Amino acid sequence: MARHTGPVCRLCRREGMKLFLKGDRCFSDKCPIVKKQRNQPPGQHGLGRRKMSEYGVQMREKQKVRRFYGVLEAQFSRYMDKAQRSQGRTGDVMLALLERRLDNVVYRMGFALSRPEARQLVRHGHFTVNGQKVSIPSYLTRQGEEIEVRQRSRERAAIKEIVERGGARPTPEWVEVQRDQYKGRIVRLPERGDVDVPVEEHLIVELYSR
């Protein structure tokens, strides 16, 4: 399945929750989710949909997480496969793996205003991991690794503005950020309690156990 290139607000309306795909707009009154008349699935039959089956509920949870982190179907399947082969609760491990993605870490550190923006900045080579340029958004960060905005990227007005505005967002406990130096570090690996995605991960595990 190809990456979604249409209006992303439709994705939020389809899931009935904010996926925070448009940065500051998601925190403003312009967000369709806060407009009562549009807080419904897209399409003329949005309010007339039938009650979902058990499979449908499980599928919606999976789609919600996929869209929240911006991963493709094949990518998500690989994360689930890795989680199932790892120690610990499968759902918790799966969410921790998604949190460790470089584009998500960049977003969590406040170096991007949304995950799609973080993914684009990483692809364009604006970040280093332990001093080495990494342009792969799905790169899995590890404890102790240092993520830093490249020196020449810091001189760009757009990057400076993003970092300044991103600093207003709370920083999770598993990372520490030195905003004046344009860098951050993975203090520890994320746990389930650090993930603020409102998802029932056990439904996704049940879906992949069919």
Backbone as CSV, one residue per row, in Angstrom:
resi,resn,N_x,N_y,N_z,CA_x,CA_y,CA_z,C_x,C_y,C_z
1,MET,0.850,-1.199,0.000,0.000,0.000,0.000,0.879,1.240,0.000
2,ALA,0.635,2.186,-0.945,1.456,3.384,-1.070,1.148,4.360,0.054
3,ARG,2.085,5.296,0.273,1.887,6.300,1.316,0.781,7.266,0.919
4,HIS,-0.008,7.674,1.897,-1.128,8.582,1.645,-0.603,9.951,1.229
5,THR,-1.142,10.478,0.118,-0.707,11.789,-0.371,-1.860,12.781,-0.439
6,GLY,-3.036,12.381,0.006,-4.188,13.272,-0.022,-4.285,14.106,1.237
7,PRO,-5.442,14.754,1.469,-5.638,15.580,2.671,-5.519,14.735,3.942
8,VAL,-4.566,15.067,4.779,-4.318,14.240,5.966,-5.391,14.412,7.033
9,CYS,-6.124,15.517,6.996,-7.181,15.717,7.987,-8.286,14.670,7.823
10,ARG,-8.409,14.119,6.623,-9.388,13.057,6.399,-9.013,11.805,7.193
11,LEU,-7.720,11.586,7.359,-7.268,10.428,8.124,-7.658,10.573,9.590
12,CYS,-7.498,11.794,10.123,-7.886,12.039,11.518,-9.386,11.842,11.695
13,ARG,-10.163,12.330,10.746,-11.616,12.191,10.832,-12.020,10.723,10.715
14,ARG,-11.310,9.970,9.891,-11.639,8.550,9.730,-11.392,7.776,11.020
15,GLU,-10.324,8.149,11.745,-10.003,7.457,12.992,-10.719,8.061,14.189
16,GLY,-11.339,9.235,13.994,-12.079,9.867,15.083,-11.193,10.435,16.170
17,MET,-9.950,10.770,15.837,-9.016,11.304,16.820,-7.926,12.087,16.109
18,LYS,-7.220,12.922,16.863,-6.111,13.671,16.295,-4.903,12.761,16.112
19,LEU,-4.358,12.767,14.906,-3.138,12.009,14.628,-1.919,12.929,14.587
20,PHE,-2.146,14.231,14.757,-1.080,15.237,14.808,-0.188,15.149,13.569
21,LEU,-0.830,15.264,12.402,-0.119,15.160,11.127,0.165,16.515,10.489
22,LYS,-0.383,17.612,11.075,-0.205,18.924,10.467,0.377,19.963,11.422
23,GLY,1.138,19.524,12.397,1.833,20.470,13.268,0.907,21.360,14.063
24,ASP,1.142,22.672,13.995,0.398,23.635,14.799,-1.101,23.621,14.511
25,ARG,-1.484,23.290,13.293,-2.915,23.278,12.945,-3.687,22.310,13.841
26,CYS,-3.034,21.244,14.260,-3.699,20.239,15.101,-4.037,20.786,16.486
27,PHE,-3.356,21.857,16.889,-3.591,22.442,18.207,-4.460,23.703,18.128
28,SER,-4.950,24.013,16.925,-5.752,25.215,16.739,-7.220,24.869,16.549
29,ASP,-8.061,25.908,16.478,-9.491,25.717,16.264,-9.807,25.290,14.838
30,LYS,-8.792,25.307,13.949,-9.001,24.904,12.560,-9.015,23.394,12.391
31,CYS,-8.601,22.672,13.434,-8.574,21.214,13.359,-9.990,20.675,13.179
32,PRO,-10.256,19.876,12.141,-11.601,19.348,11.895,-12.162,18.533,13.056
33,ILE,-11.290,17.929,13.855,-11.758,17.105,14.967,-12.474,17.940,16.022
34,VAL,-12.065,19.205,16.190,-12.702,20.060,17.199,-13.938,20.758,16.654
35,LYS,-14.183,20.623,15.346,-15.393,21.182,14.760,-16.475,20.103,14.796
36,LYS,-17.465,20.292,15.622,-18.470,19.255,15.843,-19.108,18.787,14.541
37,GLN,-19.306,19.722,13.611,-20.005,19.344,12.398,-19.138,18.479,11.484
38,ARG,-17.819,18.389,11.785,-16.965,17.601,10.910,-16.252,16.478,11.661
39,ASN,-16.622,16.308,12.933,-16.016,15.238,13.719,-16.724,13.921,13.413
40,GLN,-16.571,13.476,12.184,-17.200,12.252,11.708,-16.357,11.694,10.573
41,PRO,-16.514,10.409,10.249,-15.750,9.843,9.128,-16.027,10.612,7.851
42,PRO,-15.034,10.742,6.957,-15.241,11.484,5.717,-16.231,10.772,4.800
43,GLY,-16.802,11.525,3.878,-17.763,10.945,2.941,-19.195,11.259,3.331
44,GLN,-20.094,11.223,2.335,-21.482,11.600,2.595,-22.214,10.607,3.486
45,HIS,-21.676,9.393,3.629,-22.323,8.385,4.468,-21.564,8.172,5.773
46,GLY,-20.774,9.157,6.168,-19.935,9.013,7.350,-20.691,8.638,8.609
47,LEU,-21.876,9.249,8.808,-22.644,8.994,10.023,-23.539,7.761,9.907
48,GLY,-23.640,7.214,8.701,-24.549,6.094,8.505,-23.857,4.744,8.419
49,ARG,-22.608,4.681,8.862,-21.874,3.424,8.767,-22.421,2.403,9.767
50,ARG,-22.412,1.135,9.349,-22.905,0.080,10.213,-21.903,-0.236,11.322
51,LYS,-22.386,-0.893,12.343,-21.523,-1.287,13.450,-20.442,-2.231,12.946
52,MET,-19.206,-2.006,13.366,-18.100,-2.800,12.874,-18.039,-4.165,13.541
53,SER,-17.524,-5.117,12.813,-17.308,-6.454,13.341,-16.063,-6.449,14.220
54,GLU,-15.789,-7.565,14.876,-14.589,-7.675,15.701,-13.336,-7.466,14.854
55,TYR,-13.341,-8.042,13.668,-12.208,-7.863,12.746,-12.051,-6.394,12.354
56,GLY,-13.177,-5.723,12.118,-13.130,-4.318,11.738,-12.545,-3.445,12.836
57,VAL,-12.903,-3.731,14.080,-12.369,-2.977,15.221,-10.856,-3.177,15.318
58,GLN,-10.422,-4.414,15.156,-8.983,-4.706,15.204,-8.243,-4.001,14.070
59,MET,-8.837,-4.010,12.889,-8.223,-3.361,11.735,-8.106,-1.855,11.936
60,ARG,-9.137,-1.254,12.535,-9.106,0.187,12.772,-7.970,0.556,13.734
61,GLU,-7.747,-0.268,14.767,-6.664,0.000,15.708,-5.318,-0.055,14.998
62,LYS,-5.165,-1.029,14.115,-3.909,-1.136,13.370,-3.712,0.080,12.471
63,GLN,-4.769,0.477,11.750,-4.669,1.620,10.854,-4.366,2.902,11.631
64,LYS,-4.948,3.008,12.820,-4.715,4.183,13.655,-3.222,4.325,13.982
65,VAL,-2.589,3.226,14.425,-1.172,3.266,14.774,-0.316,3.501,13.545
66,ARG,-0.645,2.838,12.442,0.111,3.028,11.202,0.120,4.494,10.786
67,ARG,-1.034,5.109,10.822,-1.147,6.496,10.384,-0.535,7.453,11.396
68,PHE,-0.608,7.111,12.656,-0.018,7.946,13.700,1.490,8.077,13.484
69,TYR,2.147,6.947,13.174,3.598,6.955,12.988,4.017,7.083,11.522
70,GLY,3.065,6.999,10.603,3.370,7.181,9.195,4.156,6.045,8.577
71,VAL,3.798,4.804,8.887,4.506,3.658,8.315,3.608,2.922,7.331
72,LEU,4.240,2.264,6.358,3.503,1.494,5.366,3.091,0.140,5.929
73,GLU,2.209,-0.531,5.196,1.701,-1.828,5.637,2.830,-2.848,5.819
74,ALA,3.717,-2.938,4.826,4.816,-3.906,4.898,5.756,-3.578,6.062
75,GLN,6.007,-2.291,6.275,6.862,-1.876,7.392,6.232,-2.292,8.718
76,PHE,4.942,-2.034,8.851,4.263,-2.365,10.099,4.294,-3.870,10.364
77,SER,4.124,-4.645,9.316,4.170,-6.108,9.467,5.530,-6.556,9.972
78,ARG,6.589,-5.902,9.501,7.940,-6.253,9.965,8.119,-5.901,11.439
79,TYR,7.560,-4.772,11.858,7.634,-4.403,13.278,6.897,-5.430,14.136
80,MET,5.740,-5.867,13.662,4.978,-6.860,14.406,5.727,-8.187,14.470
81,ASP,6.341,-8.576,13.361,7.096,-9.825,13.332,8.263,-9.773,14.314
82,LYS,8.953,-8.633,14.342,10.072,-8.471,15.262,9.592,-8.463,16.711
83,ALA,8.454,-7.836,16.961,7.902,-7.780,18.321,7.493,-9.168,18.801
84,GLN,6.926,-9.969,17.900,6.495,-11.309,18.265,7.673,-12.219,18.588
85,ARG,8.839,-11.920,18.003,10.029,-12.733,18.250,10.879,-12.202,19.407
86,SER,10.448,-11.100,19.996,11.202,-10.490,21.091,10.598,-10.875,22.435
87,GLN,11.379,-10.677,23.484,10.879,-10.928,24.831,9.983,-9.770,25.259
88,GLY,9.037,-10.071,26.130,8.123,-9.045,26.602,6.785,-9.131,25.894
89,ARG,5.852,-8.292,26.302,4.531,-8.265,25.702,4.620,-7.720,24.285
90,THR,4.042,-8.453,23.347,4.175,-8.111,21.928,3.714,-6.692,21.631
91,GLY,2.565,-6.309,22.168,2.045,-4.967,21.900,2.953,-3.877,22.424
92,ASP,3.495,-4.064,23.619,4.395,-3.071,24.205,5.674,-2.947,23.388
93,VAL,6.207,-4.093,22.964,7.451,-4.086,22.177,7.217,-3.405,20.836
94,MET,6.075,-3.674,20.213,5.758,-3.060,18.926,5.712,-1.547,19.022
95,LEU,5.038,-1.027,20.041,4.957,0.425,20.217,6.323,1.025,20.532
96,ALA,7.134,0.314,21.320,8.477,0.803,21.645,9.338,0.887,20.392
97,LEU,9.203,-0.076,19.491,9.961,-0.056,18.240,9.576,1.147,17.389
98,LEU,8.285,1.425,17.316,7.821,2.579,16.545,8.316,3.884,17.158
99,GLU,8.346,3.944,18.484,8.829,5.147,19.157,10.310,5.379,18.882
100,ARG,11.063,4.322,18.678,12.512,4.436,18.479,12.896,4.850,17.065
101,ARG,11.942,4.918,16.152,12.234,5.374,14.798,12.857,6.771,14.851
102,LEU,13.828,7.003,13.999,14.533,8.292,14.026,13.593,9.453,13.769
103,ASP,12.665,9.311,12.820,11.758,10.432,12.554,10.884,10.740,13.768
104,ASN,10.470,9.699,14.504,9.680,9.934,15.708,10.517,10.576,16.802
105,VAL,11.771,10.145,16.949,12.658,10.727,17.963,12.897,12.203,17.670
106,VAL,13.113,12.538,16.403,13.298,13.942,16.006,12.065,14.753,16.387
107,TYR,10.879,14.188,16.150,9.637,14.865,16.515,9.513,15.005,18.031
108,ARG,9.799,13.928,18.765,9.698,13.951,20.223,10.653,14.961,20.841
109,MET,11.802,15.144,20.223,12.786,16.096,20.747,12.431,17.541,20.427
110,GLY,11.409,17.735,19.598,10.997,19.090,19.261,11.756,19.697,18.103
111,PHE,12.429,18.867,17.311,13.160,19.350,16.149,12.309,19.316,14.886
112,ALA,11.028,19.008,15.037,10.058,19.034,13.947,8.692,19.243,14.568
113,LEU,7.770,19.835,13.814,6.453,20.157,14.345,5.446,19.033,14.137
114,SER,5.796,18.047,13.325,4.933,16.888,13.105,5.806,15.732,12.641
115,ARG,5.289,14.532,12.707,6.070,13.376,12.257,6.315,13.411,10.745
116,PRO,5.321,13.802,9.918,5.616,13.917,8.487,6.738,14.919,8.208
117,GLU,6.752,16.028,8.935,7.820,17.009,8.753,9.154,16.432,9.206
118,ALA,9.146,15.691,10.320,10.374,15.056,10.813,10.908,14.069,9.788
119,ARG,10.012,13.293,9.176,10.416,12.310,8.173,11.082,13.000,6.983
120,GLN,10.516,14.126,6.566,11.089,14.860,5.440,12.455,15.442,5.782
121,LEU,12.585,16.011,6.987,13.863,16.590,7.395,14.955,15.524,7.490
122,VAL,14.600,14.346,7.989,15.577,13.260,8.079,15.998,12.824,6.683
123,ARG,15.041,12.667,5.798,15.348,12.243,4.426,16.264,13.227,3.713
124,HIS,16.122,14.489,4.047,16.948,15.517,3.403,18.315,15.652,4.060
125,GLY,18.610,14.796,5.017,19.947,14.749,5.601,20.286,15.854,6.573
126,HIS,19.299,16.340,7.327,19.549,17.430,8.270,20.009,16.955,9.649
127,PHE,20.079,15.630,9.870,20.419,15.121,11.198,21.565,14.111,11.157
128,THR,22.276,14.058,12.279,23.327,13.051,12.458,23.009,12.221,13.698
129,VAL,23.483,10.994,13.689,23.374,10.110,14.857,24.796,9.724,15.243
130,ASN,25.194,10.152,16.431,26.579,9.935,16.890,27.599,10.471,15.892
131,GLY,27.284,11.627,15.306,28.215,12.293,14.403,28.144,11.843,12.960
132,GLN,27.366,10.800,12.649,27.253,10.297,11.285,25.892,10.673,10.690
133,LYS,25.909,11.213,9.462,24.641,11.599,8.836,23.789,10.362,8.585
134,VAL,22.524,10.449,8.983,21.567,9.363,8.765,20.341,9.966,8.080
135,SER,19.986,9.437,6.925,18.837,9.958,6.176,17.751,8.900,6.018
136,ILE,17.710,7.943,6.945,16.712,6.870,6.912,15.735,7.079,8.068
137,PRO,14.501,7.515,7.789,13.534,7.788,8.862,13.260,6.596,9.765
138,SER,13.349,5.373,9.226,13.031,4.183,10.003,14.208,3.668,10.831
139,TYR,15.327,4.377,10.792,16.492,3.956,11.585,16.084,3.817,13.051
140,LEU,16.390,2.659,13.653,16.029,2.422,15.052,17.121,2.940,15.976
141,THR,16.804,3.966,16.730,17.779,4.550,17.646,17.998,3.630,18.843
142,ARG,19.141,3.801,19.491,19.499,2.970,20.644,19.815,3.863,21.845
143,GLN,19.792,3.256,23.008,20.093,3.999,24.233,21.503,4.572,24.163
144,GLY,21.632,5.834,24.535,22.926,6.491,24.549,23.274,7.216,23.268
145,GLU,22.521,6.981,22.191,22.839,7.644,20.926,22.456,9.122,20.973
146,GLU,23.238,9.919,20.301,23.035,11.375,20.276,22.553,11.800,18.901
147,ILE,21.422,12.480,18.873,20.843,12.990,17.627,21.082,14.488,17.581
148,GLU,21.610,14.954,16.465,22.011,16.358,16.376,21.663,16.928,15.006
149,VAL,21.247,18.198,14.997,21.011,18.894,13.735,22.372,19.214,13.125
150,ARG,22.555,18.907,11.855,23.845,19.139,11.203,24.211,20.630,11.266
151,GLN,25.493,20.898,11.332,25.987,22.252,11.523,25.468,23.216,10.458
152,ARG,25.539,22.812,9.200,25.110,23.739,8.137,23.592,23.921,8.110
153,SER,22.860,22.934,8.647,21.398,23.048,8.688,20.957,24.042,9.754
154,ARG,21.755,24.196,10.804,21.403,25.118,11.882,21.345,26.563,11.400
155,GLU,22.034,26.861,10.309,22.094,28.230,9.802,20.850,28.610,9.011
156,ARG,20.007,27.640,8.702,18.803,27.918,7.937,17.718,28.503,8.844
157,ALA,17.108,29.582,8.372,16.076,30.259,9.169,14.893,29.328,9.458
158,ALA,14.541,28.512,8.464,13.401,27.602,8.642,13.665,26.592,9.755
159,ILE,14.887,26.058,9.816,15.238,25.087,10.856,15.234,25.763,12.225
160,LYS,15.779,26.957,12.302,15.804,27.698,13.563,14.386,27.929,14.082
161,GLU,13.479,28.297,13.172,12.094,28.560,13.578,11.411,27.282,14.067
162,ILE,11.656,26.170,13.374,11.057,24.892,13.760,11.521,24.479,15.152
163,VAL,12.832,24.583,15.405,13.380,24.198,16.706,12.833,25.094,17.810
164,GLU,12.694,26.375,17.513,12.172,27.317,18.512,10.717,27.016,18.844
165,ARG,9.906,26.748,17.828,8.491,26.467,18.047,8.289,25.083,18.651
166,GLY,9.142,24.138,18.273,9.026,22.785,18.811,9.371,22.709,20.284
167,GLY,10.113,23.684,20.773,10.507,23.694,22.170,9.360,23.910,23.126
168,ALA,8.213,24.361,22.613,7.052,24.594,23.473,6.341,23.297,23.830
169,ARG,6.684,22.208,23.139,6.032,20.925,23.385,6.781,20.160,24.467
170,PRO,6.076,19.478,25.376,6.748,18.715,26.438,7.674,17.645,25.850
171,THR,8.808,17.432,26.505,9.771,16.423,26.073,9.589,15.161,26.904
172,PRO,9.472,13.988,26.271,9.305,12.749,27.039,10.518,12.450,27.907
173,GLU,10.314,11.670,28.956,11.373,11.407,29.930,12.502,10.554,29.378
174,TRP,12.270,9.808,28.313,13.305,8.899,27.815,14.305,9.582,26.881
175,VAL,14.126,10.871,26.649,15.116,11.640,25.887,15.453,12.910,26.654
176,GLU,16.646,13.419,26.423,17.017,14.728,26.969,17.487,15.601,25.814
177,VAL,17.161,16.874,25.882,17.422,17.777,24.760,18.189,19.004,25.231
178,GLN,19.207,19.361,24.475,19.933,20.611,24.666,19.597,21.490,23.465
179,ARG,18.505,22.220,23.605,17.974,22.940,22.462,18.920,24.014,21.946
180,ASP,19.648,24.661,22.853,20.572,25.713,22.412,21.733,25.151,21.600
181,GLN,21.978,23.833,21.751,23.042,23.191,20.992,22.502,22.316,19.864
182,TYR,21.191,22.360,19.670,20.542,21.628,18.576,20.827,20.123,18.633
183,LYS,20.787,19.548,19.815,21.037,18.116,19.915,20.271,17.517,21.092
184,GLY,20.143,16.200,21.047,19.479,15.472,22.107,20.069,14.085,22.227
185,ARG,19.704,13.382,23.294,20.272,12.056,23.535,19.190,11.107,24.038
186,ILE,19.310,9.834,23.636,18.393,8.802,24.111,18.867,8.358,25.492
187,VAL,18.175,8.759,26.536,18.562,8.427,27.907,18.297,6.956,28.191
188,ARG,17.139,6.486,27.748,16.764,5.081,27.918,15.777,4.729,26.826
189,LEU,15.543,3.445,26.633,14.578,3.026,25.622,13.160,3.300,26.128
190,PRO,12.264,3.670,25.237,10.883,3.976,25.653,10.148,2.736,26.137
191,GLU,9.225,2.945,27.067,8.384,1.880,27.592,6.927,2.208,27.269
192,ARG,6.039,1.277,27.567,4.620,1.484,27.228,4.072,2.738,27.893
193,GLY,4.480,3.024,29.109,3.990,4.202,29.798,4.423,5.515,29.162
194,ASP,5.434,5.464,28.302,5.928,6.668,27.634,5.177,6.954,26.341
195,VAL,4.386,5.999,25.891,3.690,6.134,24.609,2.312,6.737,24.836
196,ASP,2.078,7.898,24.241,0.809,8.592,24.459,-0.217,8.320,23.366
197,VAL,0.020,7.302,22.550,-0.927,6.958,21.501,-2.139,6.259,22.127
198,PRO,-3.341,6.807,21.983,-4.527,6.177,22.575,-4.954,4.959,21.770
199,VAL,-4.299,3.852,21.992,-4.560,2.647,21.208,-4.646,1.433,22.131
200,GLU,-5.478,0.495,21.764,-5.572,-0.779,22.477,-4.743,-1.788,21.688
201,GLU,-3.459,-1.857,22.027,-2.527,-2.653,21.227,-2.842,-4.136,21.230
202,HIS,-3.559,-4.607,22.256,-3.874,-6.036,22.295,-4.779,-6.438,21.131
203,LEU,-5.572,-5.480,20.622,-6.428,-5.770,19.474,-5.589,-6.006,18.221
204,ILE,-4.483,-5.271,18.114,-3.592,-5.452,16.961,-2.890,-6.800,17.052
205,VAL,-2.478,-7.165,18.256,-1.836,-8.466,18.454,-2.807,-9.584,18.090
206,GLU,-4.069,-9.434,18.490,-5.079,-10.442,18.151,-5.281,-10.522,16.646
207,LEU,-5.233,-9.371,15.979,-5.402,-9.341,14.517,-4.309,-10.148,13.830
208,TYR,-3.074,-9.975,14.278,-1.939,-10.680,13.657,-1.811,-12.121,14.151
209,SER,-2.637,-12.499,15.104,-2.605,-13.871,15.604,-3.644,-14.750,14.917
210,ARG,-4.414,-14.152,14.015,-5.463,-14.907,13.325,-4.865,-15.979,12.426
